[in-house]
Amino acid sequence: MPSLEYHGRSRVLRLTAAITAALVALAVAVLAPRPAIADTPWLAVSEDGYASFTVPVSAVEAAIGGSVSSVLIEGNFGPSAAWAEFGLTRRGDAFSGVLGPLKPGLYAYQVTADETKGVKDPTNATTVASKPLWSTFFVAGEQAAPLADVPEGQGGTVETLAYAKGSALVWTPRGYTGKGAKKYPVLYLDTAGAAAGDWLDLGRAKQILDNLSARKAIEPMVVVIGETGKELQQAVAGRYRVHRGPAHQAIAGAGEGGTNALRAALGHPAEYAYAGSFSGLLTEAAGKHKPHLKLLRLYTGNVTDPAYNATVKLTKALDRARVSYEFDGVNPDAGANWNAWQENLIDFLPRLFRDVRDHGPSDGHGRLKGEFAPPPPGTTPTPFVTDDGFVTFETTTEFAAAKQVKVWANWAPGGSWLRIHLTKAGDRWRGTVGPLDPWFYYYKLMVDGVSLKDASNPTKVTTEQTWSTFLVNGEQARLLTDVPEGQGGKVEPLTYQSTVANQERTALVWTPPGYDPDRAEPYPVFFLQHGGGQNYTDWTEMGRAKQILDHHFLDGKIVPMVVVMGNGNVSDFNRELLENIAPAAKARYNISDDPSQQALAGLSMGGGQTFGMLKAHPGRFAYIAAFSAGFGSGAGVDAEAINSGTKLLRLYIGDQTDFVYPGFASTLATLDDLGIRYEFDGVTPGPHGWDVWQKNLIDLAPRLFKR
């Protein structure tokens, strides 16, 4: 996530008509629903990692044998690659949505209709043998290079080895033949009875081995994937040219396979010289004899990995038993899943059957900090947030009889919403998610499909009764945190009579620290508007406007100003602002009525209202900004009046996940055609949501009243 102090490279862009047309074409290609044709791909992945899903309604209904009301994409998209649900929106004859940007790597997903009915994407030829409904896709990138396919004909060979107790998969390196005197060391990847094919379909073991072998980063070896035992070892020795001595034997595994690898290495010290545990769950250094392993290397994900606490216990047990081992460090970005185990295999393979100098943890991995334990059940308020961004949710006991409970929050890449399942724990439901970047988060509970408020969280969102919020502290979120008590400005209600809505209404007003109602020079005033379905409370409850303004003021980045957040839910916003909100603010506060000292901005619907004011009353507000909004038609617009009366017209838009993104390109084209001068901040990473609009306010406020 970019620093809030300096969002990307904030710059002025004058887009030519050609570039604008290209943007329109790109946006339409990414977001527009595609025709419901059987062989039209349901998934398109852009080079920069945005996954665009378009699922035809007719295809889903045919698959489930009835009508469909909702479609989810389930996949490993959540924090730490947790399995999560991404809801699609129905647009015409398809359910669609854009998720991203996703980090380079392998992703698995399935389509789920009406919460419970799984559907395999028939347009994606990839398969996962153990999960018939799953498909996969690959996001290319430098950090995922070992997971990519090598050029045709340059990789090793994978074949099935059948033996008395079952079958295994065997990888042999390029150039291996069944003839000759040369023998190869062998690595057994223990599957603990799980599907051996998962190491290929989800673990990318072939690609990893092919890439490392091509780079000569590993010794030539035979790799056997299956449930390790004497029968398998005998079958391998009878079929392949492999060494049988322990110095040339290695064993590793993931999850229960890692546990088996540890038991084999520690309990049968004469069989293996090398052992690796990827999220293994063994906690004791059992064995009658002290093993003399050349390498015992332990791997664990972060505290969302059940092996985290087990690894803490095992390292203590190994220390007591004086058994030498290496620890790869805590993977901060993954739990007990294939994303972690792919990295583990990449690190482990080059250490086998050779001498290496590096025995330390992988880059970026941390130390074990003792066992992880959330507070006892019933501790409030929730959620529980650790200093390093792990968040534990816990329900009250009122959902003891529920069949499923999920947390739906803005923790997808960029701030999109994802649902993550909680686990039943006694008469409550619990789950730990993270690590989350320092930022402001909002969420709701989904209990058996019903949206509910987390009753244990005292925060509230007036316009969204089921939402709660929490903050993960850190430098990136500094501008969203409260300033020390007594150092910030004040937010207070302003009551006014609306002649448009024919009722008494309320606005919220921020005044800066040291505000002087008798100051000789009136304060400049900034009118800040909310979006559709929102109200005057949202900029403080969700937009963190007070915190942003407080910090900017204390940092010396904004001039002293008064900020008025009014109610824009009216049929005629121009009249409401000019005849009701602005006069009420002027009567109560020491603010200027000089247009050069007045600013107006809004998000989404409020941005549209801002554009409407600019068109109807050019020059009435010298500073204008729109967040995630379109300009609309240029008919009848007085461009000369706008240019002469506007000191700043600054535009903001989210990325491809913002549904306004396609139309925004036409806004730039319209302004260019009219000859209206504007500044464009460039794309703000994130969707049509508060993660984007907070960043927009952070960028805009220091630019006001300084020209």
N, C-alpha and C positions, 0 to 999 in steps of 0.2 A: 504494500500500500504506500503510495507516495506521501511525503511529508505534507502536513497541513500548512506548514509555514510557507511552502513554495510548491504549489500544485503543478507538477510537470514543468513545462516552459510556457508560462502564461504569455500569450503573444497576440498581436493584432494581425488578423488574416483578412485579406481581400480576395475572396474566391472568384475566379473568372467563371464565366458561364460554362465553359468546357469542364472545369473541375466540378462545378455544381452538378452538371448533368451526370458526370461519373459517379458522384456521391449518390445521386438519386438511383442510378442503376444498381450500385452496390447494395444500397439499403433495401431496394425492392427484392433483389436476389436473395438477401439474407432473411428478410422478415415476411415477405408476402406469402400467404398460403399457396401451395402448389396444387395443381389439379389432382383430383382423387383418382389417379391412374395406378393400376395394380403394381406396375414395375417402376413407378417414380419413387426414388429413395425417400424414406421417412426422415432420414438424418443427413444433414450436410455439415461438414466441419471445415471452417475457414482456416487459412494458414496461420492466423494469429490465435487460434484456439477457441473460437466461438462455435458451440454446437447448436445448430438450428434444427428443431424437431417440427415436422409437419405430418400429422397422423390423420389420414382420411377417416371421417366418421363412418362411412359405409363399410370400409374394410374392418374396422373394429367391431361394428355391429354384426357383420357376417361371421367374424371369428368367435364372438361370444353368444351368438344366436338370439339377439334381442337389442333393444335400444340401449344407448349409453348416455349417461349424464355427465361423467367426468373422466378424464384421462390423466394419469400420472406417468412420469418417467422415473423409474427407480434405478439408482446407480451409485457408484462409489464417488459421489461428487462432494460429500460433506467434509467438514474439518477433519484432518488426519485421515482422509480417504474413507471416512465412515459412510456406510450405506445410507442413502437419503432419498427423499421423494421430491421431485420437481413437478409442480402442477402446470399443465398446459391450459391455454385459454381457447375456447371455441370461437373461431372466426370463419363464418360461412360454413363450408362443407368439410372443415378440418379443424382439429385441435393443434395449436402451435405454440411455440415459445422458444426463446433463445437463452442459452446458459453459457456463461463464460466471463472473462477468458479463463480457460482451463490450463493448468500447468501441463507441460509435455509429459506424456506417459500413456499407459493403457487404461482404458475405461470400459467397464462392463455395465450393461443396462438391460432392463426389460420394460415393456409397456404394460401398464396396469389400468384396467377399466373399472370404474365404480368401486375403487378401493380394494377389491378382492379378486378380480378376474384377470389373470395374467395372459398376455399375448406376446408371442415371438414376432419381432420385426421381420416380415417376410422379404423385405427388400435388402436386408443385410445378410450376406452369405456367411459371415463368421458364426461360429458355434462354440458353446461350452458344453462338453459332453455330459458333465455332471449336473448341469443346469439347463434343461432343454429350452427354457423360455429366454435365456440370456443371449445377447449379442455383445460384440465388443467393437471398439474403435480406438484408433491410435492417434494421438496428437504429437506430431514430430517436434523435435527441438534438441538442442545440444545436450541438455541434461538427461534426455531419454535416448541418446544415441546407441547405448548398448542394447536397447530393446527393439531397435529397428531391424528389419530384414536385411541380410547381406545380399549382394548381387547374386542372381541366379547361378547355381553351380559352384559357388564359393564357400558354401556352408557344409557342415557335417550331415550325417544321416541319422534319422530316428526310425527305429523299427521295433516291432513287438516281439518280446521273448515269452513264449509260452512254456510253463513248467508244471510240475505235478500239482502244486497248490494254487495255481492261478497264472497271472501274466504280469509282465513289467514292460516298461518302455526303456529302450537303450539308445543313447546317443554315442556315436563314434565320430571321431574327428575326420575332417577332409583328408583323403589319402589312405585311410585305414582299409586294410584288406584282411581277409581271413587267413592269408598265407604269409609265411616268413617267420623269422626267428624273433623279431622284436616283440616284446611284451609291454603292455601298458598298465600304469596304475589305474585304480578304479575308485570312483566316488559313488556311494550309495545315497540317494535322496530318499529317505524313508517317508512313506505316505501315511503310515499308521492306519491302513485300511481305507483311506479316502481314495478318490479317483486319481490315478497316476496322471491322467490327461490334464488335470488342473495345472500341473507344473508347466505344461505347454500352452494351454488355452489362456490361463490367467497369469502364470508365473513367467512367461516368455523365456523359459529355460533354453530352448533351442537358439533363439536369437542371441541371448546372453553368451552362450557357449560359442556360437559361431563368431560373434564379434570379438570376444576376448581371444579366441584361437587365431583369428585372422591377424590380430595385432601382436600375436606371440606373447600375450600377457599371461598366458597359462601354459602349464606343461601339457603335452599331448596325453589325453586320458580317456577312459571309457566312463560314461556316467549312466548309472542304472537308477531308474525311478520306479519304486514299488515298495511293497511291504517287506522290509529286510528280515532275513532269516537264513538259516543254513541251507534250506532247499534252494532259495534264490541264489545264494552265493555259489552253490555247486552247479546250478544251471548256467550261471554266467561263466564260471571257469571252464565248463564243458563246451561252451559255444564261442567264447571270445578269447583272444590272445591277451590275457591279463595276468599280472603278478598275483600270487596268492599270499605272500608274506605280509604281515601287519604293517611293515614300513611303507607298503604301497597301497594301503587300504585306508579309505576315509569314509566317514558317515556324517550325514547332516539331515536336517528336516525342519519343517515349519509346523508350529502348533504342537499337536500330539506327536507329529513326526519328529519335532525337535526334542520332545520328552523322551521318545524312544531312542534317539541318537545319544542323548546323555546317559540313559540307562545302559546302553550297549558299551559306550566308551568307558564309563566309570565302573560298570559291573563286570565287564569282560576285557580287562586291560591288555590281553595278548592278541586281540583281534584287529584293533585299529590304531594307527599312529596319529590320525587327524580326526577331529570331531567339531561340528558346529551346531549350535542350537539357535534356531530362529524362532523366538517367542515360545521356547520350551517351558514347561510348567513344573519341572522337577525342582524340589526345594531342599533336598538333602544329598550330600555327597556319599551315597550308599556304595558299598563294595567291600569285599574282604581284603582286597589287596590294593595298595596305592598304585594308581595307574601311572605309567611312564609315557604319557602322550607327548608327541612332538608339538602338537597344537590342540588346545581346547579353547575355542573362541565362542563367547556368548553374545547374543544379539537380543535386543528388546526394543519395542516401540515405546511411546510415551505412556503416561498414566492411564490412557484409555485401553492399553494392552493388558489383558489379564496376566501376562507374563511379567509385567513390571514388578509387582510385589514379589512374585515367585523368584525373580532374578535377584532382588535384594536379599532374600533368604538364602538362595543358593550361593551367592558370592561369600556370604558370611560362613556358610557351611564349608565351602572349599578352602577358605582361609584357615578355619579351625583344623581342617584335615591336612593342611599344607600341600594342597594340590595346586599346581601351577595352572593358570588360565589367563586368557586375554579377554578384555571386554571392549566391544565396539562402541560403547557409549550409548546413551539414550537417543533414539531417533526422535527429534522434536516434531516431525511432520507426519507421522503415521502411527497407527495402532497395530492390532493384530490382523493384518491384511496383506494382500499380495503386493501392494505398493511398497511396504516395508521389506517383505521377503525377497522381492526382486533385488532391492539394494543390498540385502544381506548376501545373496548369492554372488552378486557382482564383486563384493568385497572379499568373500571367502575363497572363491576359486583360485585367484592368483597366489594364495598363500599355501597351496597344496603341493606336496612333492617337490619342494624347492626351499632354499633358504631365503628369507626376506629380512629386510632391515626394519621395516615399519611394523611395530607391534601395538601401536596406539589406536585410539578411536578414530572413526571416520570424521572428516571435516564437518564441523557444525553440530556434531553430536555432543551431548552433555553428560554429566555425571549422575549417578543415582543419588537421590536426596532422601533416602529412607522410604519406608512404605507409605503409599498414598491412602489416606482415609478421609472421606468427607465427614462433616459433622454428624452426630447421632441423629436417628430419625426424629422428626418433629421439631428440629431446630428451625427457627424462623428469624428474620425473613429469608426467603429464598429469591433467586438462586444463590448458591455459594460460589464465589469467584475467587480463585487463587491469584497470587501475585503474577504468575506466569500465564494467566489467561485460560485456565481450565475451569469450566462452569458446570456445576452439578445442579440438576433440577430434581425436585422432589415434590410430589403431590401430597395433599392432605389424605386422610383415610376415607373420604367420601367416595373415592373411585375404586374402592377395594373390589367391587364386583365387575368393573369394566373389563372388556375383552382386549382393548388396545388403547394406549395413550401415546400421543406424539407431541413433540414441541415443534412449532412452525415458526421459524425466525429468519432474519435477514443475514444469514451467515454463509450464503453461497458466495462464490467469487464476485466481487463488485458490489455485493449487497442484495442480490436477489434472495427470494424466500425459498427455504428448503425445510422439509419435515423430517425429523429424526425420531425413531421409536424409543420410548422409555421401556424399562424392564420392571416386571412386578417384583417388589421386595417386601415381603410380608403383606401388610394391608395398605401399602403405598406403592407408588411407581417412581423409579429413579433412573437417572442416566447422567453420564459425564461427557461433555463435548469440549473439544478444543485441540490445540491451543487456538484461541481467537486473537486476532490482532487487536491491539488497543483501539477501542472505538466505542460508539454508542449503539446498543442493540435493542431490538424490540421483538416481541414474540407473543404467541398465544398457545394455549393447550387445545389439542384436538382429542376429545374423549369419545371413542366409538363414533367418530365422524361429526361430532358436535363441537363447535367453537366455544371455548370457555376461558374465563379469566383465571390466572394463577392467584388463588385467594391468599396465598402466603406472601405475595409480593405487594407491598403497599403502594408502588407506583401506579399511576393511572394515565390513560389517554382519553380525554373527554369525548372526542368524536369516534373513538374505537373502544367500545366498552369491554371487549375481551382482550385488549392488548395490555402488556406490561413491558417495562423497560429495565435495562441494567447497563452499567458502564464497565468496560475493561480498561483499567488505567494504564498509562504509558505515554511516552513522549508524543507518539503519533496522535494521541487523543487529548493532548494537553488543552487545546482550545475548546474542547467540549466539556471539560471538568469545571467544577465550581471553583471560583477564586476564594481566597481566605475570607472568613467572615468579616463583614464590615468594609471590605475593600472594593466591592462591586457597585454597579449602579442599582437602581430600584425599578421594579416592574409593578405597576399598579393599574387597576381597572379605570376606564373612562366610560361613563354612561352617557349616551346621547339618544336623541329622538330621531328615528328614521322616518322621513316623510315618504320614502320609496316603499319600505316594507310596512309602514303604518304601525310601528311598534317601537318600544324602547329597546335599545341594543347596547352592546358593550364592546369596547376595544381594550387592548392591553397596550400600555405605554412604557417604554424603557427610557429612563433619564440617566445621564452619565454621573459618575461620582463627582460630587461638588456642584451639582446642578444648582444654579442661582436664578430663582424666578424673577429677580430684580436686576439682572445683568443688563447693562446699557445696550449691548448688542444682542439682538434676539438669536436664538440657536437655530441652526439649519435643521430641517425636519425630513425624515425618511419614512415614507409610507410603504410598509412591507406586507404583501398580501399572500394569503394561503391558496390552496388548490381546491378542486372539486371534491365534494364529500367531506371537506375539512371546515375549520372555523378559526376564529381569532385566537383560540388557545393553542393551536397546533405549532406555531412557530416557537413557542416557549416550551411546550411539553415534548415535542418531537424534533423541532429544528435546532434546539439548544441555542436559540438566538441570544438569550441573556448571557450565557457563558461565553459565547463567541464575542459579543460586544464588550463584555467586561474585560476579557483578556486583551483584545485589541486596544482598548482604551488604556489599560495599565501598561501595555507594551509600547504605547505612544504611536500606534499605527493608524488611529482614526481621530478625526477632529471631534471635539465635543458636539454631540447632536442629540436630538430627541427622535426616537423611533416609535412609530404608531402602527400597531398591528390590528387592523379593523376587520369587520365582518363583511366579506364580499359576496355572501349568498343573497343576491338581490337581482331583480330583473333589469335594472339600469344602474350599472356600477358607476358610470361617469357622474350621474346625478348624486348617487349615494356618497361618493368621495368628496365631490366639490361642494355639495349643499349641506351635508350632514357631518361626515367624519372630520374633514379638514376644519370647518368652522368650530366644531366642538373642541378639537385639539387646540386651536388658536385661542379660544376663550379660556382654556384651563392652563395652558403652558406658554412660556415665553419663547415662542417660535416665530421665525420669519415668514412673511407672506410673499417675499420676493421669489419669483420662479427660479432664479439662479441659486437659491438656497433651499430648494425643494427637490426631493428624489422620490421615485416610484419604482418598485420592483415587485414581481410576483412569480410564483411557481405554477406551472401547468395552467389550470383555469385562470389563476391570478396573473400569469404571464400573458395570457390572451387578453385579459382585461387591461393590462398595462399597455399592450399594443393598441387596444381600442381607444384608450385615452390619448395615446400619442397621435393617432390618426385624427381624432375629433378635435383635440386641443393641442396642436403642436406648439411647443415652447412653454406650456403651462408648468412642466416639470423639466428642469435642465438636465437632470440625471435620470436615465431610464435603463432598466435591465429586465430581461425575461429569462426565466429558468425553465427549460423543457417545454417550450411553447412555440406556436406557429404564428406568423405575422398575418396570414390570410391574404385576401385579395388586395391588390394595390390600386383598385379603382377609386378614383376621386381623392387620392392621397396627395397632399401638398408637400412634396419632397423638399422644396426650397425652404418652406417654413420650418420643417423638422430640422433640417441642417443648420439653419440660422439660430434656432431657439434651443437646440440640444447640445450640451457640452459633452455628454457621454451617452452613447447608446451601446450597451454591452450585452452580448448574447451568450447563453450557456446551453449545453445539451449533454445528456448522458451518452453512453456508448450504444452498441447494437442491441443491448438488452432493454433500452428505453424505447417504448412503442412510438414515441414522437420522432424518433431518429429519422425514419424515411421522409416524412413530411418536412423536417427541418431543412433539408437540402433545398427544397423549393422556397423556403423563407429567405435563404441567402440569395437565391436567384432573383426573387422578387425585389429585394432591397438593392441588389446590384443593378437590375434593370431600371429602377426608379432613380438611381444615383444617390441613394441615402447612405450617408457615412455611418459606419458601425464598427465595433470591435467584436471579434469572436474569440473566445477563450480557448478554442480547441475542444475536443471531446473530453468530457469529465468521466473517468472510469466509473461505471455503475449504471443501474437501471433507472426507471422512472420512480425515484424514491428519495427518502430523506438522506441517505448516504451521499447522494449527488448534491442535493440542495444545500446541505450544510456546507459542503466544500465551495459551492457557488457563493454563499453569503460570506464565507471566510475570505474569498478572493475579492468580492465586490466592495465590502464595507470600507476598506482602506482607500478606495479610489474616489469616494464621494467627497464633494465640496473642496476639491484641491486644485481646480483648474481655473 
